[in-house]
């Protein structure tokens, strides 16, 4: 007999895990809605024409593609096969599982532009799939929690996303920092170094700095043609420590001759000035992420008390919907890495210790008369918004207690002949072990 197993990179979530996950999801969703974001959902399956080419060559390789239904080889000739998989795959695959929520969102905006009120603020909490190598904190199926604002160039939107970040992690009680930088500032730096044509090489090297150190990054840049004396100046800027305002001031002289660099620095200043609380907001000139699509400010959130990589990412983009026939639609978004957030909170023991059952009380009985009475009492409690269930089998009372204990149901209401005569309910607290006699009103008040 075959031993059952999960597909690599996927997981099951039992009742206890779902209590933890729903706790985090509910807080994020609550704050999304408090900030005026509207919920949408898009299909798990997208046309490959929607997905391909949006994530670069590496991203395209990580797409889960779906074989055409029926005889998917009917249009493939021997010549197609000889030309290689890339050629004949176009004839057998037309759809794929979504890689992220951003590209489907761009398609949605483009298709529904006449019905949406712009600026459009949307949030989306759904699973995505990537054919990646599974490892700790990285899965092939995982949820994303995105909030985006499209149709506005105002930096108030960036400030709102920063405030959203702070509100969510404050309620989650997770100590997190949000690093911010600007694509324009990074462009200004290579402009000031006289190497504007080497922007991509510069950004790739800079993105490795925290992992490999300055010496490795410097050697990479020297090989790309950067001059040592200018790199020494760059090192001074990168290693400069101080407040956000001091970092901006220190960078201004370096970017004095770069119009785009100063423009990016001004955006950083403005967004910081809009932020009421800068305690956990850090201007980090080393931050270089998503530069193939971000055009303005960029964000990255990290847990302070546990080295776990990025748990939040985002930034400003100007060309998201262009490929779908809707140009000049600027937007800014933030994505919460829900799987990593849950893993971090679990490791730091920040998730609440709660029962795995949403049920507040289990009714149990000894005979048919008690069974009918339990059903009546349960319906009365449910009509008052109290969750409860009736044990389905007429068996030894010990089994129903074991059932409640295993499900995490705190209270068990026992209805026997004496309870039916007296009109009272015998209620046992499974945590303390105490037992008391209550009428229906008293039981309802206690559980409420």
Residue, then its C-alpha position, 0 to 999 in steps of 0.5 A: x500500500x502506498x504511503x500517503x505524503x504531501x507534494x514537496x513544498x506544500x503543507x497541510x494545516x490542521x485545526x490548531x495550525x488554522x487557529x494560529x493562521x486565522x488569527x494573523x490573517x484576521x488582524x491583517x485583513x482588519x487593518x487593510x479594511x481600516x485603511x480603506x482597501x477593498x477586497x478582490x479575488x482573481x482565479x488561481x489559473x491565468x492564461x500563460x500570455x498573462x503571466x509569461x515575460x512579467x517576471x524575467x527569465x528566472x520567474x518564467x522558469x518557476x511558473x507551474x504550467x498546466x497541460x491542455x485538457x484532452x489530447x494535448x499532443x494532437x497538434x504536436x509534430x515530430x518536427x516540433x519535438x526536434x526543435x526542443x521543449x520550448x518550441x512545442x510546449x507552446x502547443x500543449x500548454x496555454x495556462x498556468x498557476x499564478x506566480x504572484x498576486x500583482x500581475x493578476x491584479x494588473x490584468x484585473x484593473x485593465x479589464x475593469x477600468x471603467x467600473x473602478x473608482x481611482x485611485x483604486x485601493x485593493x487588498x488580496x489574500x490568496x495562495x500563489x504557486x512557484x516551482x522553486x526548490x523548497x527550503x525553510x521559509x520557502x514553499x511551492x504553495x503559499x499565501x500572499x497578502x497584498x495591498x496596492x493603490x493605483x491611479x495616483x502619484x501622491x506620496x501620501x500613498x507611500x506614507x499610508x502604506x508605512x502607517x499600515x505596516x506599523x499598525x499591523x505589526x503593532x497589533x501582532x506584537x512583532x518587533x519589525x523594522x521597515x527599510x526604505x530606499x528609492x530606485x531614483x536614489x540608486x540611479x543617482x548614485x551610479x550617475x554620480x559615480x559616472x557609471x550610469x550604464x552599469x546600474x544593473x551590475x551595481x544593484x545586483x552587487x549591492x543587494x548582496x552586501x549584507x550576505x557577503x560583505x563590502x570586500x566582495x561587493x567592491x571586488x565585483x564592482x571593480x571588475x565592472x569598471x568602477x574606480x577605487x577612489x569613487x568606491x571608497x566614497x560610496x563605502x563611506x555613504x553606505x556605512x554612515x550611521x545616524x538618523x534618517x535626516x542625517x543620512x539624507x543630509x550626508x547623501x545630498x552632497x554626493x548626489x549634488x550633480x544628479x538630478x534624478x538622485x536628488x529627486x529620489x532623496x526629496x521623495x524620501x524626505x517627503x514620505x518621512x515627513x508625512x510619517x508621524x512615527x519614524x521609530x521603526x522606519x529606516x532609510x537604508x541606501x543599501x536596499x536594492x530589491x525589485x528594481x526590474x519593476x519598481x520605479x520610485x520608493x522601495x520597502x523591505x520589512x524585517x523582524x528585529x528579534x530573529x534573522x529570517x530574511x524579508x517578511x514584507x516587500x513593496x514599492x512604487x511602480x509606473x508601468x504595471x498595467x502597460x502590457x495590458x493596454x493601460x499605460x500611465x497608471x502609477x501605483x504603489x503596493x506592499x506585500x506581507x509575507x504571511x508564511x514567514x510572519x507566521x513562522x517568525x511569530x511561532x518561533x518567538x512564541x508570539x502566537x496566542x495559546x487558544x483552543x483549536x475549536x471555535x465551539x464553546x460548549x458540547x452537549x452530551x446525554x444518556x438517552x433519547x429524551x436527553x438527546x432531543x433536549x440537547x438539540x433544543x438547547x443547542x438551537x437556543x444558544x446558537x440563535x444567541x450567537x453562541x457556538x456549540x455542538x451536540x455529541x452525535x452518539x449515545x455512548x458512555x459519557x467518558x467518550x464525549x469528555x475525551x472528544x471535548x478535550x481533544x477538540x479543545x472545547x472548554x465546556x461540556x453540558x450534560x443532560x440526564x433525567x435529573x437535569x430534565x426534571x429540574x430544568x437545569x444544565x450540568x456544566x463541566x469546565x474541562x480546564x478547571x474540572x469544576x462543575x455547576x448547575x445552571x439554567x439556560x439563561x445563566x448558561x447563555x450569559x456565562x458563555x457570552 
